[in-house]
Amino acid sequence: MRLDPELQIYRDLMERPTHFEDGFDIKTIIGMLFLGFCILPGSIYLGLVMGSDLGPAAEWTTIILFAELARRSYTKLTRQEIYVLYYVASHLVRASGTLSIAGGYFGWMIYNQYFAYSQAAKGFGISGQVPTWVVPPEGSMALIQRTFLHPDWAIPIALAVGTSFVERLSWYGFGYTLFRVTSDKENLPFPMAPIAAQGVTALAEITSKTETWRWRLFSVGAMVGVAFGVVYVGIPAISGVLLTQPIQLLPIPFLDLTQRTEAFLPATATGITLNIGSIITGAVIPFWAVVGSFIAAAGTFVLNPALYRMGMLPTWRYGMDAIQTGFANNVDFYLSWGLGIALAIALVSFIDMGIEMARESKARRATARAERSVWMPPPPKGRGDIPIPVAISLWAFATTFYIFLCRILIPNFPWAYFVFFGFIWTPVISYVSARVRGIAGQYIGIPFEREAAFILSGYKGVDIWFAPIPLNNYAGLAEQFRVVELTGTRFTSIIWAEVWMFPIILFASFFYWQFLWKIAEIPSVQYPYAQKFWQLQALNQALWYTATAEGNSYLLRALKLPIISTAFGSAAIAYWLFNLFRLPITAIFGFIRGLGYLPMSILPEIIGAITAQFYLIPRFGAKQWKLYATVISAGFSCGMGLIGMASVAIAMIQRSVTQLPF
């Protein structure tokens, strides 16, 4: 599997250190408290309003603040301390899933209670089948009063907290083992790992007394983010507190033009996002990935009207908005088309991986016969490693726990599936994917593996979709340990960070989600992104769940074998041609990304990508521009985040005052 020339600049940016230091201390603990109780609410609010978390803003804001405090205390932050703060920030406030839900366990509980009794779930006939160990029953006072402080939430909360704790044991144990095998034993380069490590190195410069280019660019990005955030986030948030309907000078999350263009573009979702963050995103991510996404999105403007006139999009009706149009087309065509492409890319990726592994094995036998007698080289001194048998035992314990828990929650589901997922499939797919990340910096996996297993099992019931089955891909964790190593941070620092992070995020997540849910229903007009996209997510989710629900399966009717096979063949040929002519493979991965997107953000992204590729990179150089763009993007996110935090603070104070009985 070859590495695209565009990604070559990321390879070998840093050498392995020979000295390691602890990064966890009292500064880290204070930073966790600051993140949990000051940064987290802003990230939650931005996710509900505009569909993005604070992202790099949380990391930069925290580190800048603590760097300034350290400077005034006549000390400084070490690179290791900065990395642990960076690690904590990225895990505490980053959003997860397709809905940009930040804020830990309780955010997904809010979504689950919405989904269980949504119009989508009721329309597909699965509303009453969501188990009570996921959400309270319909009509419960816990839902009517919008509160977690009710006995009906006891089991869902206990399951979420318990499985999250055990998951930490699992990912640390197996992720560390993968790292030892792929990095220490096989010496794979992990070309994308130096990016995060270089970012931490850049952050370390802030603690010095000299002003660097990074600080200047960060300041420029932050000021742009603040100015835009006032218009895009601040005014709607504050006006929403004072008025029944928030004032939106710019439509959030996008300007929907579907109903205005349906006469000449039938069955085509049209519109544009006016968030300039999309332009910055396009300038940061690989150019050909954006081009691939643009081709996929722009192609719908030609393909969708043609498919509609051919009778292949029968679900669409005039008058549908962008969300409804996207779902209708997904049911009729794009679900099958995307599945075929994903299967083809997965297959050829595994074939490439097999060829690469065979080539490496042959070279190793020819040039390093003496090394074969060493099963695993000893770890560097002072890195904070644990014995591999201990790591594997942690993973085995967690996997066994999940198997027994699933057996209790879903007693009628064939337990052999849980054993296969946990002890056979997860290790195999994690190792293969970790090698791909180590060689080419790309992710591969079997698409819809979880969904296929549920359908093929013959089980009937919606509850299996909510069970914590032991099916994971830990490839990214091997790369994460590589980043920890490159920063010279002891692995034990990450263990202590996780130990302290767990209770902080648990309490902060409970407190802020409870407060925001109490002052306004989620989703509602107060949270425009959630109001738009939670509906689409619920429709897609309910469609999949019908595959195992009692009665008709809408999903199986939506999957069309001719479309799947056509997409599979087309994608396989395209991948082969791209390899043959040495074209950028990232374009294909971007194309897959574009299939799953509404096209609203593609135009701003391609504008940013073209500007970067044909003006900024020739002027500054590819490597230097990537460094510049990362810093500017972080600054912009920081500025937006500051406005988001200020807005949520004003909203929370005002709502608290208006709800007082005097």
C-alpha positions in Angstrom: 0.0 0.0 0.0 1.7 3.2 -1.2 1.7 6.5 0.5 0.3 9.4 -1.5 3.0 12.1 -2.4 0.8 14.6 -0.6 1.2 12.7 2.6 5.0 12.1 2.2 5.7 15.5 3.9 4.2 14.1 7.1 6.6 11.1 7.2 9.7 11.0 9.4 9.2 14.5 10.8 10.5 13.5 14.2 12.9 11.0 15.5 12.3 8.7 18.5 13.5 10.3 21.7 15.9 8.6 24.1 14.7 10.3 27.2 11.2 10.3 28.7 9.7 12.4 31.5 6.4 12.4 33.4 3.8 14.8 32.2 1.2 14.3 34.9 1.3 16.6 38.0 -0.8 19.1 39.8 -0.9 21.4 36.8 -2.6 18.6 34.8 -5.2 18.1 37.5 -6.0 21.8 37.6 -6.2 21.8 33.8 -8.7 19.0 33.9 -10.9 20.9 36.3 -10.7 24.0 34.0 -11.6 21.9 31.0 -14.4 20.1 32.7 -16.1 23.1 34.2 -15.2 26.0 31.9 -14.5 24.6 28.4 -16.9 21.7 28.3 -20.2 23.7 28.4 -19.1 25.8 25.4 -18.2 22.6 23.5 -21.6 21.1 24.3 -23.4 24.3 23.3 -21.5 24.7 20.0 -22.4 21.1 19.1 -26.1 21.7 19.6 -26.1 25.1 17.8 -23.8 24.6 14.9 -22.6 21.0 14.9 -19.0 21.5 15.8 -17.1 21.1 19.0 -14.3 23.4 20.3 -11.8 21.0 18.9 -8.3 22.5 18.9 -9.7 25.6 20.7 -9.9 23.6 23.9 -6.3 22.5 23.6 -4.9 25.9 22.6 -7.0 27.8 25.1 -6.0 25.6 28.0 -2.3 25.5 27.2 -2.1 29.3 26.5 -3.8 30.0 29.8 -1.5 27.7 31.8 1.6 28.8 29.9 0.9 32.4 30.9 0.3 31.4 34.5 3.5 29.4 34.5 5.4 32.4 33.0 4.1 34.7 35.7 5.1 32.1 38.3 8.7 32.1 36.9 8.4 28.6 35.6 7.4 26.9 32.4 5.5 23.9 31.1 7.5 21.1 29.8 6.7 19.4 26.5 5.5 16.4 28.4 3.1 18.5 30.6 1.8 20.2 27.5 1.1 16.9 25.8 -0.9 15.5 28.8 -2.9 18.7 28.8 -3.4 18.4 25.1 -4.4 14.7 25.6 -6.9 15.6 28.3 -8.4 18.5 26.3 -8.9 16.4 23.2 -10.6 13.6 25.2 -12.7 15.7 27.5 -14.4 18.1 25.0 -14.2 16.5 21.6 -17.4 15.5 20.0 -18.0 11.9 19.0 -20.1 10.1 16.4 -21.8 11.7 13.4 -23.9 14.2 15.4 -21.0 16.2 17.0 -22.2 15.3 20.5 -19.6 16.5 22.9 -19.7 16.2 26.7 -19.5 12.5 27.5 -22.0 9.9 28.4 -25.0 12.0 29.2 -25.1 13.7 25.7 -25.8 10.4 24.1 -28.4 9.6 26.7 -30.2 12.8 25.7 -30.0 11.7 22.0 -31.2 8.2 22.8 -34.3 9.4 24.7 -35.1 11.7 21.7 -34.6 8.8 19.2 -36.6 6.3 21.2 -39.8 8.3 20.9 -39.1 10.4 17.8 -41.4 10.5 14.8 -38.7 8.5 12.9 -38.9 5.6 15.4 -42.6 5.7 15.5 -42.9 5.9 11.7 -40.8 2.7 11.3 -42.6 1.0 14.1 -39.8 0.5 16.5 -40.5 3.2 19.1 -41.9 0.7 21.7 -39.0 -1.8 21.2 -36.2 0.3 22.6 -35.2 -1.4 25.9 -35.6 0.4 29.3 -32.0 -0.2 30.1 -31.3 2.4 27.4 -33.9 5.0 28.1 -36.8 5.3 30.6 -40.2 4.1 29.4 -42.5 6.5 27.5 -44.5 8.7 29.8 -41.9 8.5 32.6 -41.6 11.5 34.8 -37.9 11.4 34.0 -38.7 12.4 30.4 -41.6 14.7 31.2 -39.6 16.7 33.7 -36.4 16.4 31.7 -34.3 15.2 34.5 -31.6 12.6 35.1 -32.5 12.6 38.9 -35.1 9.9 38.6 -35.0 6.2 39.4 -35.8 5.3 35.7 -32.4 6.5 34.7 -30.5 4.4 37.2 -29.9 1.4 35.0 -29.0 3.3 31.8 -26.6 5.5 33.8 -25.0 2.6 35.6 -24.5 0.7 32.3 -23.0 3.8 30.6 -20.6 4.5 33.4 -19.6 0.8 34.0 -19.0 0.0 30.3 -17.0 3.3 29.9 -14.7 2.3 32.7 -14.1 -1.2 31.4 -13.6 0.1 27.9 -10.6 2.1 29.2 -9.0 -1.2 30.4 -9.7 -2.8 27.0 -8.3 0.0 24.8 -5.3 0.5 26.9 -4.4 -3.1 27.1 -4.9 -4.0 23.4 -3.9 -0.6 22.0 -0.6 -0.8 23.9 0.0 -4.4 22.7 -0.6 -3.3 19.1 1.9 -0.5 19.5 4.6 -2.8 20.8 4.0 -5.2 17.9 3.7 -2.7 15.0 6.1 0.0 16.2 8.7 -1.7 18.4 8.8 -5.1 16.7 8.0 -4.3 13.1 9.3 -0.7 13.2 6.5 0.8 11.1 6.9 4.6 10.6 3.3 5.8 11.4 3.6 8.8 9.0 0.6 10.7 10.5 1.8 10.4 14.2 4.4 13.2 13.9 1.6 15.7 13.1 0.2 15.7 16.6 3.6 15.4 18.1 4.8 18.5 16.1 1.7 20.3 17.3 2.6 19.7 20.9 6.2 20.9 20.1 4.7 24.1 18.7 2.6 24.6 21.7 5.7 24.3 23.9 7.1 27.4 22.2 4.3 29.4 23.8 5.9 29.0 27.2 9.0 30.8 26.0 9.3 34.6 26.3 9.9 35.0 22.5 7.0 35.6 20.2 6.9 33.1 17.4 5.2 33.0 14.0 2.8 30.4 15.5 1.6 32.9 18.1 1.0 35.6 15.5 -0.9 33.2 13.2 -2.9 31.9 16.0 -3.9 35.4 17.1 -5.0 36.2 13.6 -7.2 33.1 13.4 -8.6 33.8 16.8 -9.6 37.3 16.0 -11.4 36.1 12.8 -13.1 33.4 14.9 -14.3 35.9 17.5 -15.6 38.3 14.8 -17.4 35.6 13.0 -18.6 33.9 16.2 -20.4 37.0 17.4 -22.5 37.0 14.2 -22.9 33.2 13.8 -23.2 32.0 17.4 -23.4 35.0 19.8 -26.4 36.9 18.4 -28.6 33.7 17.9 -27.7 32.4 21.4 -28.4 35.7 23.3 -31.5 36.6 21.3 -32.8 33.1 21.9 -32.7 33.7 25.6 -34.6 37.0 25.3 -37.0 36.1 22.5 -39.2 33.2 21.6 -37.3 32.7 18.3 -33.6 33.4 18.0 -32.3 35.9 15.5 -30.1 34.3 12.9 -28.3 36.8 10.7 -26.8 33.8 8.9 -28.8 30.6 8.5 -27.7 27.8 10.9 -26.5 25.2 10.0 -27.0 26.0 6.3 -29.1 27.8 3.8 -31.6 25.3 2.3 -32.4 26.0 -1.4 -33.8 22.6 -2.2 -37.4 23.7 -2.6 -36.4 26.6 -4.8 -34.4 24.5 -7.2 -36.6 21.4 -7.3 -38.2 22.5 -10.6 -35.0 22.0 -12.6 -33.0 19.8 -10.1 -35.6 17.3 -8.8 -34.6 15.0 -6.0 -31.5 17.0 -5.4 -30.5 18.6 -2.1 -29.1 22.0 -2.7 -27.9 24.8 -0.4 -24.8 26.2 1.1 -23.3 26.7 4.5 -22.2 30.2 5.4 -19.8 29.1 8.1 -16.3 30.2 7.0 -14.9 27.5 9.1 -15.6 25.2 6.2 -13.3 27.2 4.0 -10.5 26.8 6.6 -11.2 23.1 6.8 -10.8 22.8 3.0 -7.4 24.5 3.2 -6.2 22.2 6.0 -7.2 18.7 4.9 -5.4 17.0 1.9 -6.3 18.6 -1.4 -7.3 15.5 -3.3 -9.5 14.3 -0.5 -11.5 17.6 -0.9 -11.6 17.1 -4.7 -13.0 13.6 -4.3 -15.7 14.9 -2.0 -16.5 17.7 -4.4 -16.8 15.3 -7.3 -19.2 13.1 -5.3 -21.3 16.0 -4.2 -21.4 17.8 -7.5 -22.2 14.6 -9.3 -25.5 14.5 -7.5 -26.6 17.6 -9.4 -26.4 15.6 -12.6 -27.1 12.1 -11.3 -30.1 12.7 -9.1 -32.3 14.3 -11.7 -31.4 11.5 -14.2 -32.2 8.8 -11.6 -35.5 10.5 -10.7 -36.6 10.6 -14.4 -35.6 6.9 -14.7 -37.9 6.1 -11.8 -35.0 5.0 -9.5 -35.8 7.6 -6.8 -39.5 6.9 -6.1 -39.5 8.0 -2.5 -38.8 11.7 -3.2 -41.7 14.1 -3.5 -41.9 17.8 -4.5 -41.8 20.0 -1.4 -39.3 18.0 0.6 -36.4 19.9 2.2 -32.8 19.0 2.1 -32.9 16.6 5.1 -35.9 14.8 3.7 -34.5 14.7 0.2 -31.2 13.3 1.5 -32.9 10.5 3.4 -35.3 9.6 0.6 -32.4 9.3 -1.9 -30.4 7.3 0.6 -33.2 4.8 0.9 -33.7 4.5 -2.9 -30.1 4.5 -4.2 -27.2 5.9 -2.1 -27.3 3.4 0.7 -26.7 0.5 -1.8 -24.3 2.6 -3.9 -22.2 3.6 -0.8 -22.2 0.0 0.5 -20.8 -1.3 -2.8 -18.0 1.3 -2.9 -17.1 0.7 0.7 -16.9 -3.1 0.2 -14.7 -2.7 -2.9 -12.3 -0.3 -1.1 -12.1 -2.6 1.9 -11.3 -5.6 -0.3 -8.6 -4.0 -2.4 -7.1 -2.4 0.7 -6.8 -5.9 2.3 -5.3 -7.3 -0.9 -2.8 -4.5 -0.9 -2.0 -5.1 2.7 -1.5 -8.8 2.1 0.9 -8.1 -0.8 2.8 -5.5 1.4 3.0 -7.9 4.3 4.4 -10.7 2.1 6.9 -8.3 0.6 8.1 -7.2 4.0 8.3 -10.7 5.3 10.5 -11.8 2.3 12.8 -8.8 2.8 13.0 -9.4 6.5 14.0 -13.1 5.9 16.7 -12.0 3.5 18.2 -9.1 5.5 17.5 -9.7 9.1 17.6 -13.4 9.9 19.2 -12.8 13.2 16.3 -10.7 14.5 13.8 -13.5 14.1 15.0 -15.1 17.3 13.9 -12.1 19.3 10.1 -12.2 19.8 9.9 -8.7 21.1 12.7 -6.2 21.6 12.9 -4.7 25.1 11.2 -1.3 25.4 13.3 1.9 25.9 14.3 2.5 29.5 12.1 5.0 31.3 9.2 5.0 28.7 6.8 3.6 31.3 5.9 0.4 29.6 4.0 -2.4 31.3 4.5 -6.2 30.7 2.7 -7.4 27.6 1.0 -10.3 29.5 -0.5 -7.7 31.8 -1.8 -5.6 28.9 -3.3 -8.6 27.2 -4.9 -9.7 30.5 -6.6 -6.3 30.8 -8.1 -6.6 27.4 -9.2 -10.2 28.0 -10.9 -9.3 31.2 -12.7 -6.4 29.5 -13.8 -8.6 26.6 -15.1 -11.3 28.9 -17.0 -8.7 30.9 -18.7 -7.5 27.7 -19.6 -11.0 26.7 -21.3 -11.8 30.0 -23.0 -8.4 30.1 -24.4 -8.8 26.6 -25.5 -12.3 27.5 -27.5 -10.9 30.4 -29.0 -8.0 28.4 -29.7 -10.0 25.3 -30.3 -13.5 26.5 -31.8 -14.8 23.2 -29.0 -13.6 20.9 -26.5 -16.3 19.9 -23.6 -15.9 22.4 -21.1 -17.4 19.9 -21.3 -14.1 18.0 -20.0 -12.2 21.1 -17.1 -14.6 21.5 -16.2 -14.4 17.9 -16.3 -10.6 17.8 -14.3 -10.2 21.1 -11.6 -12.8 20.8 -11.2 -13.4 17.1 -12.5 -10.6 14.9 -11.4 -7.6 16.9 -7.8 -8.7 17.3 -7.5 -9.6 13.6 -9.1 -6.4 12.1 -7.2 -4.2 14.7 -3.8 -5.7 13.7 -4.4 -5.4 10.0 -5.7 -1.9 10.2 -2.9 -0.9 12.6 -0.3 -2.0 10.0 -2.1 0.1 7.3 -1.9 3.1 9.6 1.7 2.3 10.4 2.7 2.1 6.7 0.4 4.5 4.9 -1.3 6.6 7.6 -4.8 5.4 6.4 -7.7 3.6 8.0 -9.2 0.5 6.7 -12.0 -1.8 8.0 -14.8 -3.9 6.9 -17.9 -1.7 6.3 -21.1 -2.5 8.1 -19.6 -5.5 9.8 -21.7 -5.0 12.9 -24.9 -4.5 11.0 -24.3 -7.5 8.8 -23.7 -9.8 11.8 -27.0 -8.7 13.4 -28.9 -9.3 10.2 -27.3 -12.6 9.4 -27.9 -13.9 13.0 -31.6 -14.0 12.3 -32.3 -12.4 15.7 -35.5 -10.4 16.0 -35.4 -7.4 18.3 -34.2 -3.8 18.4 -32.3 -4.2 21.7 -29.3 -5.8 20.1 -28.4 -2.5 18.4 -27.9 -0.9 21.8 -25.9 -3.7 23.4 -22.2 -3.1 24.3 -20.9 -5.9 22.0 -17.1 -6.4 22.1 -16.5 -5.3 18.5 -13.8 -2.7 18.1 -11.0 -1.6 15.9 -8.0 -0.4 18.1 -5.7 0.6 15.2 -5.9 4.3 16.1 -4.6 3.6 19.6 -1.4 2.1 18.3 -0.8 5.4 16.5 -1.7 7.3 19.7 0.9 5.5 21.7 3.4 6.4 19.0 2.5 10.1 19.5 3.0 9.7 23.2 6.4 8.2 22.6 7.5 10.9 20.1 6.7 13.6 22.7 9.0 11.9 25.2 6.1 11.4 27.6 6.0 8.3 29.9 3.1 6.0 29.3 2.2 6.1 33.0 1.3 9.8 32.6 -1.6 8.7 30.3 -2.8 6.1 32.8 -2.9 8.7 35.6 -4.6 11.2 33.3 -7.4 8.7 32.5 -7.8 7.9 36.2 -8.5 11.5 37.1 -10.3 12.3 33.9 -13.0 9.7 34.4 -14.8 11.2 37.5 -14.4 14.8 36.3 -16.0 14.2 32.9 -18.7 12.0 34.6 -19.8 14.8 36.9 -19.3 17.7 34.4 -21.2 15.8 31.7 -24.1 15.2 34.1 -24.2 18.7 35.4 -24.2 20.6 32.1 -26.4 18.3 30.0 -28.9 18.2 32.8 -28.9 22.0 33.0 -29.2 22.6 29.2 -31.9 19.9 28.9 -33.8 21.5 31.8 -33.9 25.0 30.4 -34.9 24.0 26.9 -36.0 20.8 25.2 -33.3 19.1 23.1 -33.6 19.4 20.1 -35.6 22.6 19.7 -35.3 26.0 18.0 -32.8 27.0 20.6 -30.4 24.4 19.2 -30.8 24.7 15.4 -28.1 22.1 14.4 -29.6 19.4 16.6 -33.1 20.3 15.4 -32.0 19.7 11.8 -29.6 16.8 11.9 -30.9 14.7 14.8 -34.0 14.2 12.7 -31.8 12.9 9.8 -29.8 10.7 12.1 -32.9 9.2 13.6 -34.4 8.4 10.2 -31.2 6.6 9.1 -30.8 4.8 12.4 -34.4 3.7 12.5 -34.1 2.4 8.9 -31.2 0.1 9.9 -33.0 -1.1 13.1 -35.9 -2.4 11.1 -33.6 -5.1 9.8 -34.0 -7.0 13.1 -37.4 -5.5 14.2 -40.5 -7.5 14.3 -42.5 -7.0 11.1 -41.4 -5.7 7.7 -37.7 -4.7 7.2 -37.5 -1.4 5.4 -33.7 -1.8 5.3 -33.7 -5.1 3.4 -36.0 -3.5 0.8 -33.7 -0.5 0.6 -30.6 -2.7 -0.2 -30.6 -3.4 -3.9 -28.1 -6.0 -5.2 -27.7 -4.6 -8.7 -26.7 -1.2 -7.4 -24.4 -2.7 -4.9 -22.6 -4.9 -7.5 -22.3 -2.0 -10.0 -20.8 0.3 -7.4 -18.5 -2.5 -6.2 -17.1 -3.1 -9.7 -16.8 0.6 -10.5 -14.9 1.3 -7.3 -12.6 -1.6 -7.7 -11.7 -0.6 -11.3 -11.2 3.0 -10.2 -8.9 2.0 -7.3 -6.9 -0.2 -9.7 -6.5 2.6 -12.3 -5.5 5.1 -9.6 -2.8 2.7 -8.4 -1.7 1.9 -12.0 -1.2 5.6 -12.9 0.1 6.6 -9.5 -2.9 9.0 -8.9 -3.7 10.1 -5.4 -5.7 7.5 -3.6 -6.9 10.1 -1.1 -9.3 11.2 -3.8 -11.2 7.9 -3.6 -11.4 8.2 0.2 -12.7 11.7 -0.2 -15.2 10.5 -2.7 -16.6 8.0 -0.2 -16.7 10.9 2.4 -18.7 13.0 -0.1 -21.3 10.3 -0.6 -22.3 10.5 3.0 -22.5 14.3 3.2 -25.2 16.7 2.3 -23.4 19.0 -0.3 -23.9 22.2 1.7 -20.3 22.5 2.9 -18.5 21.2 -0.2 -18.4 24.5 -2.1 -16.7 26.4 0.8 -14.3 23.5 1.3 -13.3 23.4 -2.4 -12.8 27.1 -2.3 -10.4 26.7 0.6 -8.7 23.8 -1.0 -8.1 25.5 -4.3 -6.8 28.7 -2.6 -4.4 26.6 -0.6 -3.2 24.4 -3.5 -2.7 27.0 -6.2 -1.8 30.1 -4.2 -0.7 29.4 -0.7 1.4 26.3 -1.2 3.3 27.7 -4.1 4.1 30.7 -2.0 5.0 29.1 1.3 5.8 25.5 0.4 3.6 22.4 1.1 5.2 21.5 4.5 5.3 25.1 5.8 1.7 25.8 4.7 0.4 22.7 6.5 2.0 24.0 9.7 0.5 27.5 9.0 -2.9 26.1 8.3 -3.1 24.0 11.4 -2.3 27.0 13.6 -4.7 29.3 11.8 -7.5 26.7 12.1 -6.8 26.2 15.8 -6.9 29.9 16.3 -10.2 30.2 14.5 -11.7 27.4 16.5 -10.4 29.1 19.7 -12.1 32.4 18.8 -15.4 30.6 17.9 -15.1 28.7 21.2 -14.6 31.8 23.3 -17.8 33.3 21.8 -19.6 29.9 22.4 -18.5 29.8 26.0 -19.5 33.4 26.6 -22.9 32.8 25.0 -23.7 29.7 27.0 -22.6 31.4 30.2 -25.1 34.3 29.5 -27.8 31.8 28.5 -27.3 29.7 31.7 -27.3 32.7 34.0 -30.4 34.3 32.4 -32.3 31.0 32.4 -31.4 30.4 36.0 -32.6 33.8 37.0 -35.9 33.5 35.1 -36.7 30.1 36.7 -36.3 31.4 40.3 -39.7 31.6 42.1 -39.1 35.2 43.3 
